[in-house]
Amino acid sequence: MQKNTTFSLGNIALIDKIDSETNFFASVLGGVGGRSKSFIPSVKLLISNKLNQSVSINKILDFTPTNFSRHWGLKIQFQTGVCIGLWNDWEKESRLFLTSFNAGSPSRASWIKTQFVDFSSSYFEGTKCPLGELGYSRDNQPGKLQIAFGISVGLNNIPTMLTIQKGNVQDKKHMQMLIRLCSSVLPEGSLLVFDCGGNT
């Protein structure tokens, strides 16, 4: 008797829809994989795994039907070592990603260049967090350890940066840290938008 194979189509449909509307993978990753024809299909498979089963990379082939990977043109066997090696090389050149991403679409560049920045804090019920410190509590929990964090979000509502510091770090110091990070992550000419708390 022939064995039936079933798998979820939701993650395939989502990735294909994003790619067809934005040409994301070719425009951003086209120059990353070199001559490897399996790089972009492998990246799609990794993203699909995270959206669906989120199994270990070394176990992907055990949980992925052949028809699933062939959908994106992955004709050869998925090689985790090669893909991870290429990804690590690319990760070292983060500006390559930013340049490719910004150049891919003028509207996408405007999303990144306009950033909404804010700061907040969150407290812990426990007492063992290394970053936990007593400080000004926005949650009215002055006796509990907390961390301070800052976040920057683009016009498309996608977070761009996240900074985390000890709970007793003032917003003014945290803001300096985030702005230094902006100079490394955002393109030149970006606009940072703060709420009225930014005046302090």
C-alpha positions in Angstrom: 0.0 0.0 0.0 1.3 3.5 -0.9 2.1 5.7 2.1 0.5 9.1 2.1 2.6 12.1 3.0 1.0 15.2 4.6 2.5 18.5 5.6 1.2 22.0 6.4 0.8 24.5 3.5 0.4 27.6 5.6 4.1 28.4 5.9 4.7 27.6 2.2 1.9 30.0 1.2 3.2 32.7 3.5 6.8 32.6 2.3 5.7 32.4 -1.4 3.3 35.3 -1.0 6.0 37.5 0.6 8.5 36.5 -2.0 6.2 37.2 -4.9 5.1 40.6 -3.6 8.6 41.9 -2.5 11.1 39.7 -4.3 12.8 39.6 -1.0 15.0 36.6 -1.3 16.5 37.4 -4.7 17.0 41.1 -3.9 18.5 40.7 -0.5 20.1 37.3 -0.6 20.9 37.0 -4.3 24.6 37.9 -3.8 25.1 36.1 -0.5 25.2 32.5 -1.6 27.8 32.9 -4.3 27.4 30.2 -7.0 25.3 28.0 -4.7 21.9 27.3 -6.3 20.7 25.7 -3.1 21.3 28.6 -0.8 18.1 30.5 -1.2 15.9 27.3 -1.2 17.8 26.3 2.0 17.1 29.6 3.6 13.4 29.2 2.8 13.4 25.8 4.3 15.0 27.1 7.5 12.4 29.9 7.7 9.6 27.4 7.1 11.0 25.2 9.8 10.9 28.1 12.3 7.3 29.0 11.3 6.1 25.4 11.6 7.9 22.6 13.6 11.0 24.5 14.8 13.0 21.3 15.0 16.8 21.3 15.3 18.6 22.0 12.0 20.3 18.6 12.1 16.8 17.0 12.3 15.1 19.0 9.5 15.4 16.2 6.9 13.8 13.7 9.4 10.7 15.9 9.5 10.6 17.3 6.0 9.0 15.4 3.1 11.0 15.4 -0.2 8.1 17.1 -2.0 8.2 19.9 0.5 11.8 20.9 -0.1 11.5 20.4 -3.9 8.7 23.0 -4.0 11.4 25.7 -3.7 13.8 24.0 -6.1 16.0 22.3 -3.6 17.0 19.5 -5.9 20.1 18.3 -4.0 20.1 17.1 -0.4 19.9 19.9 2.2 23.4 20.3 3.6 23.2 22.0 7.0 27.0 22.6 7.3 27.2 24.4 4.0 24.2 26.6 4.7 25.3 27.4 8.2 28.8 28.3 6.9 27.4 30.6 4.3 25.1 32.2 6.8 27.9 32.8 9.3 30.0 34.4 6.6 27.1 36.7 5.7 26.4 37.5 9.3 29.9 39.0 9.7 29.0 41.5 6.9 25.8 42.8 8.4 26.0 46.0 6.3 25.7 43.9 3.2 22.3 42.8 4.3 21.3 46.4 5.2 22.5 47.7 1.8 20.8 45.0 -0.2 17.6 45.3 1.9 17.5 49.1 1.5 18.3 49.1 -2.2 15.6 46.5 -2.9 12.7 48.9 -2.6 12.5 52.6 -2.1 9.4 52.1 0.1 11.2 49.6 2.2 14.1 52.0 2.7 11.7 54.6 4.0 10.3 52.1 6.5 13.8 51.6 7.9 14.8 55.2 7.9 11.9 56.3 10.1 12.2 54.7 13.5 9.9 55.1 16.5 12.0 54.7 19.7 10.8 54.1 23.2 12.0 52.8 26.6 10.4 50.8 29.3 11.1 48.2 32.0 9.8 44.9 33.2 10.0 43.3 36.6 10.8 39.8 37.8 8.9 37.8 40.4 12.1 35.9 41.2 15.4 37.1 42.7 18.1 35.4 40.6 18.2 37.4 37.4 21.8 38.7 36.8 20.5 41.8 35.1 17.8 42.5 37.8 18.3 45.7 39.8 16.0 47.9 41.9 15.2 51.2 40.2 12.3 53.4 39.1 9.4 51.1 38.5 6.9 51.9 35.8 4.9 49.0 37.0 4.5 50.3 40.6 6.6 47.4 41.9 9.5 49.2 43.5 10.5 46.2 45.6 11.1 43.8 42.7 14.1 43.4 40.5 13.7 44.7 37.0 15.4 45.2 33.7 15.3 48.3 31.4 14.9 47.9 27.7 14.7 50.1 24.6 13.1 49.3 21.3 13.1 50.8 17.9 10.3 50.1 15.4 10.1 51.1 11.7 7.1 52.5 9.9 6.1 48.9 8.9 5.7 48.0 12.6 8.7 45.6 12.4 11.2 46.0 15.3 14.7 47.0 14.2 16.6 47.1 17.5 16.3 46.0 21.0 18.6 47.0 23.9 18.5 45.5 27.4 20.3 46.9 30.4 20.1 46.6 34.2 17.0 47.8 35.9 18.6 50.8 37.5 20.0 52.4 34.3 18.3 55.7 33.6 16.6 56.4 30.3 19.1 59.1 29.5 22.0 56.6 29.6 20.0 54.0 27.9 19.1 56.4 25.1 22.8 57.1 24.5 23.4 53.3 24.1 20.5 53.0 21.7 21.6 55.9 19.6 25.2 54.5 19.3 23.6 51.2 18.1 21.5 53.2 15.5 24.7 54.5 13.9 25.7 50.9 13.3 22.4 49.5 12.1 20.4 52.3 10.4 21.3 54.0 7.1 22.6 57.5 7.0 19.8 60.2 7.2 17.5 58.1 9.4 14.8 59.9 11.5 14.4 58.9 15.1 11.0 59.7 16.6 10.6 59.8 20.4 7.6 60.5 22.6 7.6 63.5 25.0 9.9 61.6 27.3 12.7 62.0 24.8 12.9 65.7 25.7 14.5 64.8 29.1 
